[in-house]
Amino acid sequence: MWFGIVVVVVTIVVSLAGAHFAIQREAKRRADWLAFRDTHRCKAVAHKDGETRTAVTYEAKGSNTVTTFTTPARTGWLCDDGITRFVDDV
């Protein structure tokens, strides 16, 4: 019984640590982009709306799968180096 409790606790701790590091990584990526955008005088020149798509798979054995794909809205930024970069909207 104790083994099961330990496994559950370890799973929760590892999951929380993974979520923490993912949030920190995303915050750093966003801060890096904002600094780059300001340094290189980037201007918003385009916008792409996000999408949600659904795919349904039917198999001969009777097993069906529904999968949903999402893409975030993105803004195109033209920077002083002449390159347009599309960045996910937050």
Backbone bond lengths (Angstrom), bond angles and torsions (degrees), N, CA, C in turn:
res aa  C-N    CA-C-N  psi(-1)  N-CA   C-N-CA  omega(-1)  CA-C   N-CA-C  phi
1 M - - - 1.441 - - 1.532 111.44 -
2 W 1.336 116.62 -43.46 1.462 119.59 179.72 1.507 111.53 -62.31
3 F 1.321 116.34 -35.52 1.464 119.57 179.51 1.525 110.79 -60.28
4 G 1.323 116.87 -42.61 1.460 120.88 179.11 1.521 111.78 -63.24
5 I 1.329 116.84 -40.17 1.463 120.78 178.63 1.524 110.11 -65.77
6 V 1.323 117.28 -42.53 1.461 121.57 179.11 1.532 110.11 -62.33
7 V 1.314 117.42 -42.19 1.468 121.14 179.17 1.525 110.38 -61.92
8 V 1.312 117.58 -42.88 1.464 121.26 179.58 1.522 110.35 -64.76
9 V 1.317 117.93 -45.06 1.465 121.61 -179.72 1.523 110.72 -63.52
10 V 1.324 117.20 -45.56 1.465 120.54 179.07 1.524 110.35 -62.20
11 T 1.313 118.00 -41.53 1.466 121.73 178.42 1.529 110.77 -61.02
12 I 1.313 117.26 -43.41 1.469 120.97 179.09 1.527 110.82 -64.34
13 V 1.332 117.63 -45.28 1.463 121.49 -179.18 1.528 110.76 -63.03
14 V 1.320 117.43 -44.93 1.467 120.91 179.67 1.527 110.23 -64.18
15 S 1.319 117.84 -40.77 1.471 121.34 178.86 1.523 111.35 -63.64
16 L 1.329 117.29 -43.89 1.464 120.74 178.75 1.523 111.59 -65.07
17 A 1.328 116.70 -40.20 1.470 119.83 178.18 1.528 110.31 -64.24
18 G 1.319 117.31 -42.11 1.464 120.96 178.47 1.517 111.11 -62.49
19 A 1.322 117.69 -42.50 1.462 121.42 178.39 1.519 110.40 -64.12
20 H 1.324 117.13 -41.64 1.468 120.97 178.92 1.525 111.00 -59.74
21 F 1.327 116.79 -48.37 1.466 120.24 -178.44 1.530 111.42 -66.64
22 A 1.329 117.82 -35.09 1.467 120.48 177.79 1.531 110.45 -65.72
23 I 1.317 116.74 -41.02 1.472 120.48 178.29 1.522 110.34 -65.44
24 Q 1.325 117.36 -43.01 1.464 121.09 178.95 1.525 111.18 -63.22
25 R 1.332 116.89 -41.82 1.465 121.23 179.80 1.532 110.75 -63.11
26 E 1.329 116.68 -41.90 1.462 120.70 179.68 1.528 110.77 -67.12
27 A 1.321 117.41 -39.14 1.470 120.72 178.47 1.525 110.47 -64.06
28 K 1.335 117.44 -40.38 1.468 120.82 178.65 1.525 110.66 -67.21
29 R 1.333 116.98 -41.91 1.463 120.37 178.85 1.527 110.18 -60.99
30 R 1.325 116.37 -41.63 1.466 120.72 179.48 1.532 111.04 -66.11
31 A 1.328 117.22 -43.86 1.468 120.86 179.25 1.524 110.58 -63.77
32 D 1.332 117.08 -40.32 1.473 120.91 177.78 1.529 110.35 -62.16
33 W 1.346 117.17 -42.46 1.456 119.89 179.78 1.533 110.78 -64.31
34 L 1.324 117.28 -45.28 1.467 120.41 -179.41 1.528 111.24 -60.60
35 A 1.336 116.80 -40.51 1.468 120.07 177.89 1.525 110.20 -65.22
36 F 1.339 117.32 -43.14 1.469 121.33 178.54 1.519 110.30 -62.67
37 R 1.342 116.30 -45.07 1.463 121.58 -178.93 1.524 111.31 -58.45
38 D 1.322 116.41 -43.14 1.461 119.99 -179.54 1.521 111.56 -71.66
39 T 1.317 117.54 -41.33 1.467 122.01 -178.80 1.521 111.62 -64.78
40 H 1.332 116.96 -39.22 1.469 121.60 -175.23 1.532 113.00 -98.98
41 R 1.321 116.18 14.70 1.465 121.91 175.52 1.533 112.11 48.46
42 C 1.317 116.38 53.22 1.463 121.35 -179.55 1.529 110.45 -78.35
43 K 1.316 116.02 139.80 1.460 123.28 178.98 1.526 109.29 -120.67
44 A 1.334 116.66 137.78 1.465 121.09 177.65 1.524 109.15 -68.38
45 V 1.348 116.46 124.18 1.466 120.75 -177.64 1.527 113.19 -124.17
46 A 1.327 117.89 -10.82 1.471 120.21 -177.44 1.519 109.20 -155.79
47 H 1.323 115.16 161.80 1.464 120.47 176.85 1.523 108.94 -145.39
48 K 1.326 116.08 135.43 1.464 122.08 174.86 1.523 107.65 -118.39
49 D 1.322 116.27 126.27 1.459 119.76 176.94 1.518 110.39 -70.09
50 G 1.319 116.01 150.80 1.458 120.60 175.39 1.522 110.18 -72.88
51 E 1.318 115.58 162.77 1.469 120.55 -178.74 1.516 110.30 -134.71
52 T 1.304 114.89 152.68 1.457 121.71 169.83 1.516 106.94 -127.55
53 R 1.320 115.50 126.24 1.473 120.71 178.99 1.519 109.23 -125.74
54 T 1.303 114.48 147.47 1.458 119.99 179.59 1.519 109.10 -123.96
55 A 1.327 115.39 135.14 1.465 121.16 177.43 1.528 108.00 -120.60
56 V 1.318 115.84 137.76 1.461 121.45 177.49 1.516 107.95 -117.38
57 T 1.325 115.73 128.04 1.463 121.35 179.87 1.527 108.80 -113.59
58 Y 1.326 116.06 127.59 1.462 121.95 177.13 1.513 108.22 -110.22
59 E 1.328 116.41 131.70 1.457 120.53 177.90 1.520 110.19 -114.19
60 A 1.320 116.13 152.85 1.460 121.88 -177.14 1.531 112.03 -61.21
61 K 1.320 117.77 -29.97 1.464 121.32 -177.88 1.529 112.04 -79.31
62 G 1.325 117.24 0.68 1.457 120.57 177.22 1.514 114.74 95.06
63 S 1.308 117.99 0.54 1.463 121.19 179.62 1.523 109.13 -89.15
64 N 1.312 116.63 121.14 1.465 121.85 -178.58 1.524 109.66 -113.10
65 T 1.315 116.18 148.12 1.455 121.45 -179.28 1.521 109.78 -132.60
66 V 1.313 116.02 134.94 1.464 121.80 173.67 1.528 106.80 -115.01
67 T 1.328 116.33 124.62 1.460 121.65 -179.19 1.521 108.74 -123.30
68 T 1.322 116.57 136.61 1.461 121.54 178.24 1.520 108.86 -113.97
69 F 1.326 115.82 130.39 1.463 122.54 177.67 1.520 108.01 -113.37
70 T 1.315 116.56 135.47 1.461 119.41 176.28 1.529 109.36 -127.41
71 T 1.325 114.81 144.74 1.465 120.88 172.29 1.519 106.56 -125.49
72 P 1.327 117.49 137.50 1.451 120.13 -177.71 1.522 111.99 -76.01
73 A 1.322 115.83 160.43 1.468 120.27 171.49 1.530 107.42 -65.79
74 R 1.330 116.13 144.88 1.466 120.38 -177.53 1.524 109.43 -133.60
75 T 1.330 115.11 147.90 1.458 121.55 175.91 1.515 108.36 -114.94
76 G 1.336 116.04 135.65 1.459 121.69 176.49 1.517 109.66 -90.22
77 W 1.321 116.25 128.77 1.457 122.62 -178.02 1.521 109.10 -117.84
78 L 1.335 116.74 121.28 1.467 121.93 175.22 1.521 107.30 -93.50
79 C 1.350 115.17 120.81 1.466 120.64 -175.57 1.523 110.13 -105.57
80 D 1.330 116.38 169.16 1.461 121.04 -175.33 1.529 113.79 -67.32
81 D 1.337 117.88 -7.25 1.463 120.68 174.60 1.530 111.62 -89.80
82 G 1.362 117.03 2.95 1.456 121.77 176.99 1.513 114.85 84.64
83 I 1.314 118.48 2.88 1.462 122.31 -178.05 1.523 109.28 -101.41
84 T 1.335 116.62 133.67 1.462 121.41 174.74 1.527 108.03 -95.10
85 R 1.313 115.30 125.31 1.462 120.87 -179.22 1.526 108.37 -115.38
86 F 1.326 116.58 132.19 1.471 120.99 175.85 1.504 108.72 -97.14
87 V 1.331 115.23 124.43 1.471 121.92 -175.79 1.522 108.43 -122.79
88 D 1.344 116.18 137.88 1.460 120.89 178.25 1.517 110.50 -59.11
89 D 1.337 116.35 135.16 1.470 120.61 173.47 1.520 108.72 -73.31
90 V 1.304 115.05 149.61 1.472 119.46 179.20 1.498 109.60 -106.87
